[in-house]
Amino acid sequence: MKPTIEIEYCPKCGWLLRAAWMAQELLTTFAEDLHAVQLRPSEVAGRYTIKLDEELIWDRKREGHFPEPKEIKQRVRDIIAPERSLGHSDR
């Protein structure tokens, strides 16, 4: 079965649009490789995390900043299709 990505974001912080933009980037790049990208409002203030199935691949607090799409695309690719080129996102 294809993996699912979950983006958990803080709605009180106004991060829905940021999460939706990241979901769009991931769905555009990995349209054939993913089952779904889910957006989940967090009950924890300030949370912005991204999981691939159950594996945490980004935590805003741990990393110290929001991810750029390039960073997340590389992490997802490294897990689901390490041989795949991401073109300009690999630079």
PyMOL Python script that loads the backbone (N, CA, C, O; Angstrom):
from pymol import cmd

cmd.read_pdbstr("""\
ATOM      1  N   MET A   1       0.829  -1.194   0.000  1.00  0.00           N
ATOM      2  CA  MET A   1       0.000   0.000   0.000  1.00  0.00           C
ATOM      3  C   MET A   1       0.872   1.255   0.000  1.00  0.00           C
ATOM      4  O   MET A   1       1.937   1.285   0.616  1.00  0.00           O
ATOM      5  N   LYS A   2       0.419   2.252  -0.676  1.00  0.00           N
ATOM      6  CA  LYS A   2       1.149   3.517  -0.764  1.00  0.00           C
ATOM      7  C   LYS A   2       1.082   4.250   0.579  1.00  0.00           C
ATOM      8  O   LYS A   2       0.098   4.129   1.308  1.00  0.00           O
ATOM      9  N   PRO A   3       2.133   5.011   0.900  1.00  0.00           N
ATOM     10  CA  PRO A   3       2.161   5.720   2.180  1.00  0.00           C
ATOM     11  C   PRO A   3       1.238   6.938   2.216  1.00  0.00           C
ATOM     12  O   PRO A   3       0.843   7.486   1.187  1.00  0.00           O
ATOM     13  N   THR A   4       0.919   7.329   3.433  1.00  0.00           N
ATOM     14  CA  THR A   4       0.113   8.517   3.688  1.00  0.00           C
ATOM     15  C   THR A   4       0.961   9.530   4.455  1.00  0.00           C
ATOM     16  O   THR A   4       1.693   9.174   5.379  1.00  0.00           O
ATOM     17  N   ILE A   5       0.852  10.769   4.064  1.00  0.00           N
ATOM     18  CA  ILE A   5       1.521  11.852   4.782  1.00  0.00           C
ATOM     19  C   ILE A   5       0.465  12.595   5.588  1.00  0.00           C
ATOM     20  O   ILE A   5      -0.631  12.885   5.107  1.00  0.00           O
ATOM     21  N   GLU A   6       0.834  12.895   6.838  1.00  0.00           N
ATOM     22  CA  GLU A   6      -0.047  13.686   7.694  1.00  0.00           C
ATOM     23  C   GLU A   6       0.685  14.961   8.094  1.00  0.00           C
ATOM     24  O   GLU A   6       1.802  14.915   8.611  1.00  0.00           O
ATOM     25  N   ILE A   7       0.045  16.089   7.850  1.00  0.00           N
ATOM     26  CA  ILE A   7       0.574  17.376   8.277  1.00  0.00           C
ATOM     27  C   ILE A   7      -0.320  17.864   9.411  1.00  0.00           C
ATOM     28  O   ILE A   7      -1.503  18.143   9.213  1.00  0.00           O
ATOM     29  N   GLU A   8       0.262  17.961  10.597  1.00  0.00           N
ATOM     30  CA  GLU A   8      -0.467  18.457  11.758  1.00  0.00           C
ATOM     31  C   GLU A   8      -0.024  19.898  12.001  1.00  0.00           C
ATOM     32  O   GLU A   8       1.167  20.188  12.106  1.00  0.00           O
ATOM     33  N   TYR A   9      -1.000  20.786  12.087  1.00  0.00           N
ATOM     34  CA  TYR A   9      -0.704  22.212  12.178  1.00  0.00           C
ATOM     35  C   TYR A   9      -1.546  22.859  13.273  1.00  0.00           C
ATOM     36  O   TYR A   9      -2.595  22.337  13.650  1.00  0.00           O
ATOM     37  N   CYS A  10      -1.083  23.984  13.773  1.00  0.00           N
ATOM     38  CA  CYS A  10      -1.802  24.730  14.803  1.00  0.00           C
ATOM     39  C   CYS A  10      -2.795  25.687  14.139  1.00  0.00           C
ATOM     40  O   CYS A  10      -2.376  26.656  13.505  1.00  0.00           O
ATOM     41  N   PRO A  11      -4.104  25.433  14.271  1.00  0.00           N
ATOM     42  CA  PRO A  11      -5.072  26.349  13.659  1.00  0.00           C
ATOM     43  C   PRO A  11      -5.105  27.713  14.355  1.00  0.00           C
ATOM     44  O   PRO A  11      -5.385  28.724  13.711  1.00  0.00           O
ATOM     45  N   LYS A  12      -4.826  27.752  15.642  1.00  0.00           N
ATOM     46  CA  LYS A  12      -4.832  29.024  16.378  1.00  0.00           C
ATOM     47  C   LYS A  12      -3.698  29.934  15.915  1.00  0.00           C
ATOM     48  O   LYS A  12      -3.785  31.157  16.032  1.00  0.00           O
ATOM     49  N   CYS A  13      -2.641  29.332  15.393  1.00  0.00           N
ATOM     50  CA  CYS A  13      -1.490  30.099  14.893  1.00  0.00           C
ATOM     51  C   CYS A  13      -1.704  30.561  13.448  1.00  0.00           C
ATOM     52  O   CYS A  13      -0.913  31.342  12.920  1.00  0.00           O
ATOM     53  N   GLY A  14      -2.767  30.078  12.815  1.00  0.00           N
ATOM     54  CA  GLY A  14      -3.055  30.470  11.434  1.00  0.00           C
ATOM     55  C   GLY A  14      -2.219  29.737  10.404  1.00  0.00           C
ATOM     56  O   GLY A  14      -1.901  30.292   9.352  1.00  0.00           O
ATOM     57  N   TRP A  15      -1.857  28.486  10.697  1.00  0.00           N
ATOM     58  CA  TRP A  15      -0.953  27.751   9.814  1.00  0.00           C
ATOM     59  C   TRP A  15      -1.651  26.813   8.826  1.00  0.00           C
ATOM     60  O   TRP A  15      -0.991  25.989   8.193  1.00  0.00           O
ATOM     61  N   LEU A  16      -2.966  26.926   8.685  1.00  0.00           N
ATOM     62  CA  LEU A  16      -3.682  26.082   7.728  1.00  0.00           C
ATOM     63  C   LEU A  16      -3.181  26.316   6.300  1.00  0.00           C
ATOM     64  O   LEU A  16      -2.924  25.354   5.577  1.00  0.00           O
ATOM     65  N   LEU A  17      -3.039  27.559   5.890  1.00  0.00           N
ATOM     66  CA  LEU A  17      -2.605  27.825   4.508  1.00  0.00           C
ATOM     67  C   LEU A  17      -1.208  27.277   4.249  1.00  0.00           C
ATOM     68  O   LEU A  17      -0.932  26.761   3.166  1.00  0.00           O
ATOM     69  N   ARG A  18      -0.325  27.387   5.239  1.00  0.00           N
ATOM     70  CA  ARG A  18       1.027  26.839   5.107  1.00  0.00           C
ATOM     71  C   ARG A  18       0.958  25.317   4.931  1.00  0.00           C
ATOM     72  O   ARG A  18       1.653  24.753   4.085  1.00  0.00           O
ATOM     73  N   ALA A  19       0.120  24.663   5.732  1.00  0.00           N
ATOM     74  CA  ALA A  19      -0.028  23.211   5.648  1.00  0.00           C
ATOM     75  C   ALA A  19      -0.639  22.798   4.310  1.00  0.00           C
ATOM     76  O   ALA A  19      -0.214  21.813   3.706  1.00  0.00           O
ATOM     77  N   ALA A  20      -1.631  23.551   3.851  1.00  0.00           N
ATOM     78  CA  ALA A  20      -2.271  23.238   2.568  1.00  0.00           C
ATOM     79  C   ALA A  20      -1.298  23.423   1.402  1.00  0.00           C
ATOM     80  O   ALA A  20      -1.308  22.642   0.450  1.00  0.00           O
ATOM     81  N   TRP A  21      -0.469  24.448   1.480  1.00  0.00           N
ATOM     82  CA  TRP A  21       0.536  24.683   0.439  1.00  0.00           C
ATOM     83  C   TRP A  21       1.526  23.518   0.388  1.00  0.00           C
ATOM     84  O   TRP A  21       1.887  23.048  -0.691  1.00  0.00           O
ATOM     85  N   MET A  22       1.962  23.056   1.569  1.00  0.00           N
ATOM     86  CA  MET A  22       2.895  21.925   1.608  1.00  0.00           C
ATOM     87  C   MET A  22       2.226  20.667   1.043  1.00  0.00           C
ATOM     88  O   MET A  22       2.848  19.903   0.306  1.00  0.00           O
ATOM     89  N   ALA A  23       0.966  20.463   1.392  1.00  0.00           N
ATOM     90  CA  ALA A  23       0.235  19.304   0.860  1.00  0.00           C
ATOM     91  C   ALA A  23       0.180  19.365  -0.664  1.00  0.00           C
ATOM     92  O   ALA A  23       0.390  18.351  -1.330  1.00  0.00           O
ATOM     93  N   GLN A  24      -0.097  20.535  -1.220  1.00  0.00           N
ATOM     94  CA  GLN A  24      -0.144  20.701  -2.673  1.00  0.00           C
ATOM     95  C   GLN A  24       1.207  20.374  -3.299  1.00  0.00           C
ATOM     96  O   GLN A  24       1.269  19.677  -4.312  1.00  0.00           O
ATOM     97  N   GLU A  25       2.286  20.870  -2.704  1.00  0.00           N
ATOM     98  CA  GLU A  25       3.627  20.591  -3.220  1.00  0.00           C
ATOM     99  C   GLU A  25       3.915  19.089  -3.229  1.00  0.00           C
ATOM    100  O   GLU A  25       4.446  18.557  -4.204  1.00  0.00           O
ATOM    101  N   LEU A  26       3.561  18.414  -2.138  1.00  0.00           N
ATOM    102  CA  LEU A  26       3.822  16.978  -2.041  1.00  0.00           C
ATOM    103  C   LEU A  26       2.959  16.186  -3.021  1.00  0.00           C
ATOM    104  O   LEU A  26       3.442  15.251  -3.658  1.00  0.00           O
ATOM    105  N   LEU A  27       1.692  16.556  -3.142  1.00  0.00           N
ATOM    106  CA  LEU A  27       0.811  15.844  -4.073  1.00  0.00           C
ATOM    107  C   LEU A  27       1.222  16.065  -5.525  1.00  0.00           C
ATOM    108  O   LEU A  27       1.067  15.172  -6.358  1.00  0.00           O
ATOM    109  N   THR A  28       1.737  17.232  -5.826  1.00  0.00           N
ATOM    110  CA  THR A  28       2.207  17.508  -7.186  1.00  0.00           C
ATOM    111  C   THR A  28       3.433  16.669  -7.513  1.00  0.00           C
ATOM    112  O   THR A  28       3.531  16.106  -8.603  1.00  0.00           O
ATOM    113  N   THR A  29       4.362  16.583  -6.580  1.00  0.00           N
ATOM    114  CA  THR A  29       5.610  15.864  -6.812  1.00  0.00           C
ATOM    115  C   THR A  29       5.440  14.354  -6.739  1.00  0.00           C
ATOM    116  O   THR A  29       6.054  13.624  -7.518  1.00  0.00           O
ATOM    117  N   PHE A  30       4.614  13.877  -5.813  1.00  0.00           N
ATOM    118  CA  PHE A  30       4.493  12.438  -5.559  1.00  0.00           C
ATOM    119  C   PHE A  30       3.100  11.896  -5.870  1.00  0.00           C
ATOM    120  O   PHE A  30       2.612  11.006  -5.174  1.00  0.00           O
ATOM    121  N   ALA A  31       2.468  12.420  -6.895  1.00  0.00           N
ATOM    122  CA  ALA A  31       1.092  12.036  -7.234  1.00  0.00           C
ATOM    123  C   ALA A  31       0.905  10.529  -7.386  1.00  0.00           C
ATOM    124  O   ALA A  31      -0.120   9.984  -6.976  1.00  0.00           O
ATOM    125  N   GLU A  32       1.880   9.864  -7.968  1.00  0.00           N
ATOM    126  CA  GLU A  32       1.770   8.424  -8.214  1.00  0.00           C
ATOM    127  C   GLU A  32       2.253   7.578  -7.040  1.00  0.00           C
ATOM    128  O   GLU A  32       2.019   6.370  -7.008  1.00  0.00           O
ATOM    129  N   ASP A  33       2.928   8.206  -6.075  1.00  0.00           N
ATOM    130  CA  ASP A  33       3.593   7.460  -5.010  1.00  0.00           C
ATOM    131  C   ASP A  33       2.870   7.483  -3.669  1.00  0.00           C
ATOM    132  O   ASP A  33       3.179   6.682  -2.788  1.00  0.00           O
ATOM    133  N   LEU A  34       1.914   8.391  -3.505  1.00  0.00           N
ATOM    134  CA  LEU A  34       1.258   8.551  -2.203  1.00  0.00           C
ATOM    135  C   LEU A  34      -0.193   8.111  -2.246  1.00  0.00           C
ATOM    136  O   LEU A  34      -0.878   8.256  -3.258  1.00  0.00           O
ATOM    137  N   HIS A  35      -0.641   7.572  -1.130  1.00  0.00           N
ATOM    138  CA  HIS A  35      -2.066   7.246  -0.972  1.00  0.00           C
ATOM    139  C   HIS A  35      -2.852   8.529  -0.718  1.00  0.00           C
ATOM    140  O   HIS A  35      -3.905   8.757  -1.314  1.00  0.00           O
ATOM    141  N   ALA A  36      -2.316   9.375   0.189  1.00  0.00           N
ATOM    142  CA  ALA A  36      -3.013  10.608   0.550  1.00  0.00           C
ATOM    143  C   ALA A  36      -2.072  11.535   1.299  1.00  0.00           C
ATOM    144  O   ALA A  36      -1.048  11.112   1.836  1.00  0.00           O
ATOM    145  N   VAL A  37      -2.441  12.806   1.323  1.00  0.00           N
ATOM    146  CA  VAL A  37      -1.837  13.777   2.223  1.00  0.00           C
ATOM    147  C   VAL A  37      -2.985  14.332   3.050  1.00  0.00           C
ATOM    148  O   VAL A  37      -3.935  14.904   2.516  1.00  0.00           O
ATOM    149  N   GLN A  38      -2.882  14.156   4.347  1.00  0.00           N
ATOM    150  CA  GLN A  38      -3.949  14.572   5.252  1.00  0.00           C
ATOM    151  C   GLN A  38      -3.516  15.786   6.055  1.00  0.00           C
ATOM    152  O   GLN A  38      -2.369  15.885   6.492  1.00  0.00           O
ATOM    153  N   LEU A  39      -4.450  16.703   6.240  1.00  0.00           N
ATOM    154  CA  LEU A  39      -4.226  17.857   7.099  1.00  0.00           C
ATOM    155  C   LEU A  39      -4.981  17.618   8.393  1.00  0.00           C
ATOM    156  O   LEU A  39      -6.153  17.243   8.383  1.00  0.00           O
ATOM    157  N   ARG A  40      -4.296  17.840   9.511  1.00  0.00           N
ATOM    158  CA  ARG A  40      -4.923  17.599  10.805  1.00  0.00           C
ATOM    159  C   ARG A  40      -4.671  18.784  11.727  1.00  0.00           C
ATOM    160  O   ARG A  40      -3.526  19.084  12.065  1.00  0.00           O
ATOM    161  N   PRO A  41      -5.766  19.470  12.138  1.00  0.00           N
ATOM    162  CA  PRO A  41      -5.587  20.554  13.101  1.00  0.00           C
ATOM    163  C   PRO A  41      -5.127  19.987  14.438  1.00  0.00           C
ATOM    164  O   PRO A  41      -5.676  18.998  14.923  1.00  0.00           O
ATOM    165  N   SER A  42      -4.128  20.610  15.024  1.00  0.00           N
ATOM    166  CA  SER A  42      -3.567  20.135  16.278  1.00  0.00           C
ATOM    167  C   SER A  42      -4.300  20.752  17.463  1.00  0.00           C
ATOM    168  O   SER A  42      -4.797  21.876  17.398  1.00  0.00           O
ATOM    169  N   GLU A  43      -4.349  19.993  18.529  1.00  0.00           N
ATOM    170  CA  GLU A  43      -4.881  20.519  19.786  1.00  0.00           C
ATOM    171  C   GLU A  43      -3.755  21.119  20.618  1.00  0.00           C
ATOM    172  O   GLU A  43      -3.998  21.712  21.669  1.00  0.00           O
ATOM    173  N   VAL A  44      -2.508  20.961  20.137  1.00  0.00           N
ATOM    174  CA  VAL A  44      -1.339  21.481  20.839  1.00  0.00           C
ATOM    175  C   VAL A  44      -0.911  22.787  20.161  1.00  0.00           C
ATOM    176  O   VAL A  44      -0.606  22.805  18.968  1.00  0.00           O
ATOM    177  N   ALA A  45      -0.892  23.857  20.921  1.00  0.00           N
ATOM    178  CA  ALA A  45      -0.522  25.163  20.379  1.00  0.00           C
ATOM    179  C   ALA A  45       0.904  25.136  19.828  1.00  0.00           C
ATOM    180  O   ALA A  45       1.816  24.594  20.452  1.00  0.00           O
ATOM    181  N   GLY A  46       1.074  25.729  18.652  1.00  0.00           N
ATOM    182  CA  GLY A  46       2.402  25.866  18.057  1.00  0.00           C
ATOM    183  C   GLY A  46       2.924  24.652  17.326  1.00  0.00           C
ATOM    184  O   GLY A  46       4.065  24.664  16.863  1.00  0.00           O
ATOM    185  N   ARG A  47       2.136  23.613  17.207  1.00  0.00           N
ATOM    186  CA  ARG A  47       2.619  22.385  16.566  1.00  0.00           C
ATOM    187  C   ARG A  47       2.528  22.479  15.047  1.00  0.00           C
ATOM    188  O   ARG A  47       1.529  22.938  14.493  1.00  0.00           O
ATOM    189  N   TYR A  48       3.590  22.037  14.392  1.00  0.00           N
ATOM    190  CA  TYR A  48       3.620  21.857  12.936  1.00  0.00           C
ATOM    191  C   TYR A  48       4.542  20.676  12.693  1.00  0.00           C
ATOM    192  O   TYR A  48       5.766  20.806  12.722  1.00  0.00           O
ATOM    193  N   THR A  49       3.932  19.517  12.452  1.00  0.00           N
ATOM    194  CA  THR A  49       4.711  18.306  12.220  1.00  0.00           C
ATOM    195  C   THR A  49       4.258  17.647  10.923  1.00  0.00           C
ATOM    196  O   THR A  49       3.129  17.832  10.466  1.00  0.00           O
ATOM    197  N   ILE A  50       5.173  16.874  10.346  1.00  0.00           N
ATOM    198  CA  ILE A  50       4.863  16.115   9.140  1.00  0.00           C
ATOM    199  C   ILE A  50       5.311  14.683   9.383  1.00  0.00           C
ATOM    200  O   ILE A  50       6.455  14.424   9.757  1.00  0.00           O
ATOM    201  N   LYS A  51       4.372  13.750   9.158  1.00  0.00           N
ATOM    202  CA  LYS A  51       4.674  12.333   9.312  1.00  0.00           C
ATOM    203  C   LYS A  51       4.448  11.621   7.990  1.00  0.00           C
ATOM    204  O   LYS A  51       3.537  11.954   7.232  1.00  0.00           O
ATOM    205  N   LEU A  52       5.290  10.641   7.731  1.00  0.00           N
ATOM    206  CA  LEU A  52       5.121   9.740   6.594  1.00  0.00           C
ATOM    207  C   LEU A  52       4.726   8.416   7.207  1.00  0.00           C
ATOM    208  O   LEU A  52       5.541   7.761   7.856  1.00  0.00           O
ATOM    209  N   ASP A  53       3.493   8.020   7.010  1.00  0.00           N
ATOM    210  CA  ASP A  53       2.875   6.945   7.786  1.00  0.00           C
ATOM    211  C   ASP A  53       3.045   7.327   9.256  1.00  0.00           C
ATOM    212  O   ASP A  53       2.553   8.383   9.651  1.00  0.00           O
ATOM    213  N   GLU A  54       3.689   6.557  10.052  1.00  0.00           N
ATOM    214  CA  GLU A  54       3.848   6.909  11.469  1.00  0.00           C
ATOM    215  C   GLU A  54       5.212   7.520  11.785  1.00  0.00           C
ATOM    216  O   GLU A  54       5.486   7.865  12.935  1.00  0.00           O
ATOM    217  N   GLU A  55       6.062   7.655  10.776  1.00  0.00           N
ATOM    218  CA  GLU A  55       7.415   8.171  10.999  1.00  0.00           C
ATOM    219  C   GLU A  55       7.436   9.698  10.937  1.00  0.00           C
ATOM    220  O   GLU A  55       7.059  10.293   9.928  1.00  0.00           O
ATOM    221  N   LEU A  56       7.878  10.316  12.015  1.00  0.00           N
ATOM    222  CA  LEU A  56       7.998  11.766  12.062  1.00  0.00           C
ATOM    223  C   LEU A  56       9.175  12.189  11.189  1.00  0.00           C
ATOM    224  O   LEU A  56      10.314  11.788  11.425  1.00  0.00           O
ATOM    225  N   ILE A  57       8.883  13.005  10.174  1.00  0.00           N
ATOM    226  CA  ILE A  57       9.973  13.465   9.299  1.00  0.00           C
ATOM    227  C   ILE A  57      10.241  14.955   9.448  1.00  0.00           C
ATOM    228  O   ILE A  57      11.253  15.446   8.948  1.00  0.00           O
ATOM    229  N   TRP A  58       9.354  15.691  10.127  1.00  0.00           N
ATOM    230  CA  TRP A  58       9.615  17.098  10.399  1.00  0.00           C
ATOM    231  C   TRP A  58       8.847  17.524  11.637  1.00  0.00           C
ATOM    232  O   TRP A  58       7.671  17.198  11.795  1.00  0.00           O
ATOM    233  N   ASP A  59       9.521  18.253  12.511  1.00  0.00           N
ATOM    234  CA  ASP A  59       8.911  18.860  13.683  1.00  0.00           C
ATOM    235  C   ASP A  59       9.460  20.280  13.770  1.00  0.00           C
ATOM    236  O   ASP A  59      10.656  20.476  13.990  1.00  0.00           O
ATOM    237  N   ARG A  60       8.595  21.257  13.599  1.00  0.00           N
ATOM    238  CA  ARG A  60       9.022  22.661  13.578  1.00  0.00           C
ATOM    239  C   ARG A  60       9.816  23.033  14.828  1.00  0.00           C
ATOM    240  O   ARG A  60      10.819  23.742  14.740  1.00  0.00           O
ATOM    241  N   LYS A  61       9.377  22.565  15.971  1.00  0.00           N
ATOM    242  CA  LYS A  61      10.085  22.913  17.211  1.00  0.00           C
ATOM    243  C   LYS A  61      11.473  22.272  17.254  1.00  0.00           C
ATOM    244  O   LYS A  61      12.443  22.911  17.662  1.00  0.00           O
ATOM    245  N   ARG A  62      11.564  21.034  16.841  1.00  0.00           N
ATOM    246  CA  ARG A  62      12.861  20.332  16.849  1.00  0.00           C
ATOM    247  C   ARG A  62      13.828  20.947  15.837  1.00  0.00           C
ATOM    248  O   ARG A  62      15.006  21.144  16.134  1.00  0.00           O
ATOM    249  N   GLU A  63      13.323  21.247  14.649  1.00  0.00           N
ATOM    250  CA  GLU A  63      14.169  21.768  13.572  1.00  0.00           C
ATOM    251  C   GLU A  63      14.471  23.255  13.736  1.00  0.00           C
ATOM    252  O   GLU A  63      15.478  23.747  13.228  1.00  0.00           O
ATOM    253  N   GLY A  64      13.597  23.968  14.446  1.00  0.00           N
ATOM    254  CA  GLY A  64      13.813  25.379  14.687  1.00  0.00           C
ATOM    255  C   GLY A  64      13.257  26.314  13.629  1.00  0.00           C
ATOM    256  O   GLY A  64      13.452  27.526  13.713  1.00  0.00           O
ATOM    257  N   HIS A  65      12.568  25.772  12.636  1.00  0.00           N
ATOM    258  CA  HIS A  65      11.978  26.598  11.582  1.00  0.00           C
ATOM    259  C   HIS A  65      10.974  25.767  10.796  1.00  0.00           C
ATOM    260  O   HIS A  65      10.903  24.547  10.939  1.00  0.00           O
ATOM    261  N   PHE A  66      10.204  26.451   9.967  1.00  0.00           N
ATOM    262  CA  PHE A  66       9.294  25.752   9.062  1.00  0.00           C
ATOM    263  C   PHE A  66      10.100  25.168   7.909  1.00  0.00           C
ATOM    264  O   PHE A  66      11.125  25.728   7.518  1.00  0.00           O
ATOM    265  N   PRO A  67       9.641  24.045   7.365  1.00  0.00           N
ATOM    266  CA  PRO A  67      10.372  23.448   6.247  1.00  0.00           C
ATOM    267  C   PRO A  67      10.102  24.162   4.935  1.00  0.00           C
ATOM    268  O   PRO A  67       9.019  24.703   4.710  1.00  0.00           O
ATOM    269  N   GLU A  68      11.087  24.151   4.093  1.00  0.00           N
ATOM    270  CA  GLU A  68      10.884  24.541   2.703  1.00  0.00           C
ATOM    271  C   GLU A  68      10.383  23.289   1.977  1.00  0.00           C
ATOM    272  O   GLU A  68      10.738  22.177   2.367  1.00  0.00           O
ATOM    273  N   PRO A  69       9.572  23.445   0.938  1.00  0.00           N
ATOM    274  CA  PRO A  69       9.106  22.266   0.210  1.00  0.00           C
ATOM    275  C   PRO A  69      10.252  21.355  -0.231  1.00  0.00           C
ATOM    276  O   PRO A  69      10.127  20.131  -0.181  1.00  0.00           O
ATOM    277  N   LYS A  70      11.362  21.946  -0.659  1.00  0.00           N
ATOM    278  CA  LYS A  70      12.521  21.174  -1.106  1.00  0.00           C
ATOM    279  C   LYS A  70      12.990  20.214  -0.012  1.00  0.00           C
ATOM    280  O   LYS A  70      13.299  19.057  -0.297  1.00  0.00           O
ATOM    281  N   GLU A  71      13.047  20.682   1.235  1.00  0.00           N
ATOM    282  CA  GLU A  71      13.516  19.843   2.345  1.00  0.00           C
ATOM    283  C   GLU A  71      12.594  18.650   2.562  1.00  0.00           C
ATOM    284  O   GLU A  71      13.059  17.525   2.746  1.00  0.00           O
ATOM    285  N   ILE A  72      11.293  18.895   2.541  1.00  0.00           N
ATOM    286  CA  ILE A  72      10.334  17.809   2.774  1.00  0.00           C
ATOM    287  C   ILE A  72      10.316  16.846   1.592  1.00  0.00           C
ATOM    288  O   ILE A  72      10.256  15.631   1.782  1.00  0.00           O
ATOM    289  N   LYS A  73      10.366  17.372   0.394  1.00  0.00           N
ATOM    290  CA  LYS A  73      10.391  16.501  -0.787  1.00  0.00           C
ATOM    291  C   LYS A  73      11.602  15.568  -0.750  1.00  0.00           C
ATOM    292  O   LYS A  73      11.488  14.387  -1.077  1.00  0.00           O
ATOM    293  N   GLN A  74      12.751  16.095  -0.355  1.00  0.00           N
ATOM    294  CA  GLN A  74      13.942  15.251  -0.274  1.00  0.00           C
ATOM    295  C   GLN A  74      13.780  14.172   0.791  1.00  0.00           C
ATOM    296  O   GLN A  74      14.161  13.024   0.563  1.00  0.00           O
ATOM    297  N   ARG A  75      13.226  14.518   1.943  1.00  0.00           N
ATOM    298  CA  ARG A  75      13.042  13.525   3.001  1.00  0.00           C
ATOM    299  C   ARG A  75      12.042  12.447   2.592  1.00  0.00           C
ATOM    300  O   ARG A  75      12.258  11.262   2.846  1.00  0.00           O
ATOM    301  N   VAL A  76      10.952  12.862   1.960  1.00  0.00           N
ATOM    302  CA  VAL A  76       9.956  11.885   1.500  1.00  0.00           C
ATOM    303  C   VAL A  76      10.574  10.989   0.441  1.00  0.00           C
ATOM    304  O   VAL A  76      10.449   9.766   0.508  1.00  0.00           O
ATOM    305  N   ARG A  77      11.235  11.586  -0.530  1.00  0.00           N
ATOM    306  CA  ARG A  77      11.872  10.812  -1.597  1.00  0.00           C
ATOM    307  C   ARG A  77      12.877   9.806  -1.041  1.00  0.00           C
ATOM    308  O   ARG A  77      12.918   8.658  -1.483  1.00  0.00           O
ATOM    309  N   ASP A  78      13.689  10.235  -0.069  1.00  0.00           N
ATOM    310  CA  ASP A  78      14.709   9.360   0.506  1.00  0.00           C
ATOM    311  C   ASP A  78      14.102   8.121   1.155  1.00  0.00           C
ATOM    312  O   ASP A  78      14.765   7.089   1.264  1.00  0.00           O
ATOM    313  N   ILE A  79      12.849   8.217   1.585  1.00  0.00           N
ATOM    314  CA  ILE A  79      12.179   7.081   2.218  1.00  0.00           C
ATOM    315  C   ILE A  79      11.426   6.224   1.201  1.00  0.00           C
ATOM    316  O   ILE A  79      11.531   4.998   1.228  1.00  0.00           O
ATOM    317  N   ILE A  80      10.663   6.863   0.301  1.00  0.00           N
ATOM    318  CA  ILE A  80       9.793   6.066  -0.570  1.00  0.00           C
ATOM    319  C   ILE A  80      10.385   5.728  -1.928  1.00  0.00           C
ATOM    320  O   ILE A  80       9.959   4.760  -2.557  1.00  0.00           O
ATOM    321  N   ALA A  81      11.361   6.506  -2.395  1.00  0.00           N
ATOM    322  CA  ALA A  81      11.942   6.258  -3.721  1.00  0.00           C
ATOM    323  C   ALA A  81      13.347   6.841  -3.793  1.00  0.00           C
ATOM    324  O   ALA A  81      13.579   7.792  -4.539  1.00  0.00           O
ATOM    325  N   PRO A  82      14.300   6.280  -3.023  1.00  0.00           N
ATOM    326  CA  PRO A  82      15.632   6.880  -2.927  1.00  0.00           C
ATOM    327  C   PRO A  82      16.375   7.022  -4.258  1.00  0.00           C
ATOM    328  O   PRO A  82      17.277   7.853  -4.369  1.00  0.00           O
ATOM    329  N   GLU A  83      16.022   6.245  -5.245  1.00  0.00           N
ATOM    330  CA  GLU A  83      16.712   6.322  -6.530  1.00  0.00           C
ATOM    331  C   GLU A  83      16.160   7.423  -7.431  1.00  0.00           C
ATOM    332  O   GLU A  83      16.751   7.739  -8.463  1.00  0.00           O
ATOM    333  N   ARG A  84      15.049   7.996  -7.048  1.00  0.00           N
ATOM    334  CA  ARG A  84      14.358   8.980  -7.873  1.00  0.00           C
ATOM    335  C   ARG A  84      15.031  10.346  -7.815  1.00  0.00           C
ATOM    336  O   ARG A  84      15.475  10.791  -6.757  1.00  0.00           O
ATOM    337  N   SER A  85      15.100  10.999  -8.962  1.00  0.00           N
ATOM    338  CA  SER A  85      15.618  12.364  -9.038  1.00  0.00           C
ATOM    339  C   SER A  85      14.467  13.344  -8.816  1.00  0.00           C
ATOM    340  O   SER A  85      13.352  13.129  -9.291  1.00  0.00           O
ATOM    341  N   LEU A  86      14.751  14.411  -8.096  1.00  0.00           N
ATOM    342  CA  LEU A  86      13.752  15.464  -7.890  1.00  0.00           C
ATOM    343  C   LEU A  86      14.062  16.680  -8.754  1.00  0.00           C
ATOM    344  O   LEU A  86      13.478  17.744  -8.553  1.00  0.00           O
ATOM    345  N   GLY A  87      14.957  16.538  -9.697  1.00  0.00           N
ATOM    346  CA  GLY A  87      15.293  17.647 -10.588  1.00  0.00           C
ATOM    347  C   GLY A  87      15.854  18.825  -9.824  1.00  0.00           C
ATOM    348  O   GLY A  87      16.826  18.680  -9.083  1.00  0.00           O
ATOM    349  N   HIS A  88      15.250  19.992  -9.996  1.00  0.00           N
ATOM    350  CA  HIS A  88      15.785  21.202  -9.346  1.00  0.00           C
ATOM    351  C   HIS A  88      15.702  21.137  -7.825  1.00  0.00           C
ATOM    352  O   HIS A  88      16.445  21.856  -7.155  1.00  0.00           O
ATOM    353  N   SER A  89      14.838  20.314  -7.253  1.00  0.00           N
ATOM    354  CA  SER A  89      14.746  20.194  -5.790  1.00  0.00           C
ATOM    355  C   SER A  89      15.919  19.433  -5.196  1.00  0.00           C
ATOM    356  O   SER A  89      16.090  19.420  -3.977  1.00  0.00           O
ATOM    357  N   ASP A  90      16.727  18.803  -6.029  1.00  0.00           N
ATOM    358  CA  ASP A  90      17.912  18.084  -5.523  1.00  0.00           C
ATOM    359  C   ASP A  90      19.121  19.001  -5.390  1.00  0.00           C
ATOM    360  O   ASP A  90      20.128  18.608  -4.802  1.00  0.00           O
ATOM    361  N   ARG A  91      19.041  20.198  -5.919  1.00  0.00           N
ATOM    362  CA  ARG A  91      20.180  21.114  -5.879  1.00  0.00           C
ATOM    363  C   ARG A  91      20.267  21.859  -4.577  1.00  0.00           C
ATOM    364  O   ARG A  91      21.175  22.670  -4.389  1.00  0.00           O
TER     365      ARG A  91
END
""", "prot")
cmd.dss("prot")
cmd.show_as("cartoon", "prot")
cmd.util.cbc("prot")
cmd.orient("prot")
